C-alpha cells in the first residue's frame, strides 16, 4: 500500500473512531430522509402531470399505435412472419371502485417517483456505505452509482418497450371462449406493467450481483463458464415465464439480452479475480522486500 492510500485509510479510521453508534444512526437517518424526500418530490410532480403520463406512457402499451407494435409490424413486413404484427388488442380497461382511479393515480405517482428518484436515492445510500470501505474496495467500486443506475434504467426500458407489450398482447388476445370478454381492471393492468418493468430492472443488475459475489469469493468466472449451458436453460425458462406468449420469436427476443448480461457477468467476475491476484502478488512482493 502506498503512502497516499495509508493516509486515506488512517483518516477514515480516525473519522469512524470519532463517531459513536448513535451518531452513525443519526447520519443514516438523514441519508434515508433525503432519499425518501427525493421520492416524494418526484411523486408530487408525477401526480401533477398524471393525466399526461397516463395518456402518453402508462396506457401507451394498451394501444396498437405503441412504438413496439409499430416496429413489430415493420419487422413482419420485412421478414414475412405475419404473426409478429399486432393489429388488435382485444380488451378494455375499467375501474370498479368508487375511489379506484384516485387511488390508482396515487400509487402510480409513488411508483414513478421511486423510478425517477432511484439514482439520487441510491447515491444517498452509497454515501453512507462508502466511508466504511477500504481504499482498495473504494477503487474497485468506483462508478458504482453510474453502473447500477445505467443498468436499472436499461432494464426499465427493456421491460417497458419489449417485455410488457409482448405480455399484454398475449394476455389481451387469449380467450377460453369467444363469448368471454376481456375487461381488465385498471389496477390489474398497472400491476402487470409495473411488475414486468421493475422485474426487468432488477434482472439487469446481474453484473452488479456478479461483482459483489466475486468480490467476497463466492463466485468465480470458471464456475460461470462451466455452468454456462445450465444458465442458458434457466434464461430460456425465465424468458418463457416473462413472456407468456407461446411465440418462440418473443422468447428469443427476451432471452438475447439476458444471455448478454450473463456473458458480461462472466467478464466482471474475471476482472475481480484478476484484481485480487494483482493485489496478492503485490502483497507478496512487499513482504519479500521487507524480509
N, C-alpha and C positions, 0 to 999 in steps of 0.2 A: 504493500500500500504506500502510495506516495505521500509526501508531507501535506499536500492540499487536502487529500481525502481524509487523512488523520485529523486534520484541523476541523473539517466539517463534521466528522463523526464525534469528535470530542465536544464540539459546540452543541450538537444535537443531544448528546448525553447530559450536558450541563443543563440545557433547557428542560429536558424531561425530568431531570433531578429536581429542578426548582419548582416544578408543577406538582401539586398534590392530586390525589384521586378525585376530589371534588372539583378541582379546577379543570381536570380533564373532562369531567362530566359536563361542566358549565360550557366548555369550549364545544363539545359535541352537541350540546343543546342548541347553541347558536348556529352551528352549521346546519342542523336539521331544520331550525326555524327559517333560515334563509332559503333552504331548498324547498320547503313547503310553501313559503311565501311566493317563490317564483312560479310554482304550480298554480297557486290561487290567482296570481296576476294574469297568467295566460288563460286560465279557465274563465275569468271575468271577460277578457277580450273575446274569447270564443263565444260566450253567451250573448254578448252584444251583437255579434255578427252571425248568430246561429242560423238564421234563415238563409243567408248566402252560403254558409258552409254546408248546410243540408242539401241545398239545390245543386251546388257545384262539386261537392266532394262526397258526402256520405251516401246520398241517393244515386250518385252517378253510376255505380256498378249495377244498379237495378234497371238501367235503360240501355237499349240496344245501340244508342249513339255513343256509348262509353268508348274511350280510346282503345282499350284492349279488344273489344268486339270488332271495331272497325279494322284494326290491324289483322285480326284473325281472318276476317273476310277477304282482305287483300292477300293474305298468305294462302287462303283457299283458292283464289283465282289463279295464283302463280303455280301452285303445286298440283291442283286438280282434286284435292281432298275436300269434297263439298261439306263433309261433316264438321269441318273446322269453323265454318261461317255460322254465326249466331244471329238469326234474324228475328227471333221472338223469345221473350221471357214470359212464360205463362204463369204469372202470379200478380196479385195486388197486395198492397200494404194497407194496414188499418190499425187503429188504436182502439182497444176495447175497454179502456178505463177512463173515468172522468178526468183525472189529472194525468193520464198517461203521457200525453205529448209534452206537458210541462216537466214532469219528472225525467222523461227521456232527454229533454233539452238540457237539464241539469247534469245528468250522468254523462251525456255526450260532451258537454263543455269540460267536465272534470277530466275525462279521458284525453281530450285534445290538449288540455293544459298540461297533463302529465307527459304527453308526447313531445310537445314543443319545449317544455322546461327540462327535459331529460338531460341535455348537455350540461346545463348550469347546475342542476341538482347533483349529477354525478361528479362534477368538478368540486362541489362543496364537500361531498363525502370523501373524495380523493385528497382534498386539502387536509382533512383530519387524519387520514391514514398515512400519508406520505412522510410526515416527520418521524414516524416510528420505524421507518425502513432504514437499512444500512445504505451507505453511499453506493455500493455496487448494485444493490437492489433498486435504488433510485435510477441509476443509469440504465439498468435493464428494462425498467418500466417507463422509461422516457416516452412521452407521446401517448400514454395510456388513455387519457381522456379523448384525444383525437381519434384513436383507433376504435375504441368502444363506441363512441358516438357515430363514427362513419359506418361501422358495421350495423349498428342499431338502425340507422336511417335507411341503409341499403335493404335491410330486412323488412322494414316497414313498406318501402316502395315495392319490393318484390311481392309481399303479401297482399298489398292493395291492388297492384296492377296485374298480377299473374294468378296467384292462388285464389283470392276472393272471387274474382269474376268467374273462374272455372267452376268453383264450388257452387256459387249462386246459380249459374246456368244449369248445372246438373240437378240441384235440388228444386229449382223452379219448374223444370220441364219433366221431372219424374212424377208419374201418376200411376196409382194402382188401377184406376178405372177412369175413363173419360168423364164420368158423372161427378167425380170428386174434384172440386175447385180448390186451387191453391190460394188461400187468403192468409197471408202471414201477418202476425202481429209485429208492429214496428220494433218492439223490444227484442223479439227473436231475431229479426234482421240485423239489428245493431250488435247483438251479442255474437252472432256468427261472423260478422265483418270484423269486430274488434278482436275476437279470439284468433281468427286466422292471421290477421295482420300482426298482432303482438306476438303470436306464436312464431311467426317467421322472423320477427325482430330478435327474439331470444335465440332461435336456432342459428342465426347468423353470428352469434357470439362464440361459435365453435372454436375459432382460432385463439380467442382470449382464454377460453377454458383450457385449451391445449397448452397454452403458455404457462398458466398457473400450475396445472398438474405436472408439467415437465419441470417447472422450477422447484417443486417440492419433491421431485424424484419419483412420482407415481407413474408418469407416462414417458415413454421413450419413442423415438422415431422408428427404431427397429420393431417394436411391438406393433405400431400402427401400420407399418408396411406388411408385416406378417399377416395381420388380420384385415388387410385391405378388401379382400373378397367378401369376408363376413360383413364388413362395414357397408359394402355396396348393396348387399342383400337387405340390410337394415334400412339403408337410404331409400331403396325402392319400395319397401314396406311403408316407410314414413310418407313417401310421395303418394302412395296409393291411399293412405289414410287422409292426408291433407287434401287431396283432390278426389272426392267421392266419385267423380266421373269414371266410367269404365274405359273411356277413350285412352288408348295407350300413348297417344301423342301428348296429351295433357300431363300424364305421369312423367314422361321423359322430360318434358319442358320444366317440370318442377325438380326432377332429380338432378339435372345437369348442374345447377348452382350448388346443390348440396355436395355433389361429388367434388366440385372445385374447392369448396370450403374444406373438405376433408384433406385434399392434397395440400392446401395452404397450411392446414393444421400440422401436417407432417413436416413441412418446411420450418414452421415455427418451433416445433419440438426439437428438430435438428439444430436450429440456431441456438436454442437454450443449452443444448448439450455441448455444442462447440464452445460457447462462452464459459461453461462450467469447466471444461477441460483446460481452457486457456488460464483460468483463474487458478486451477490446481497446479498447472505447470509453473506458473509464476510464483506460487507459494513455495513449491519445491525448490526452485532456483534460489528464492530468497533465503530459505532455510539452509541450503547448501552453502550459500555465500557467508551466512552468519557462522556456520560451523567452521 
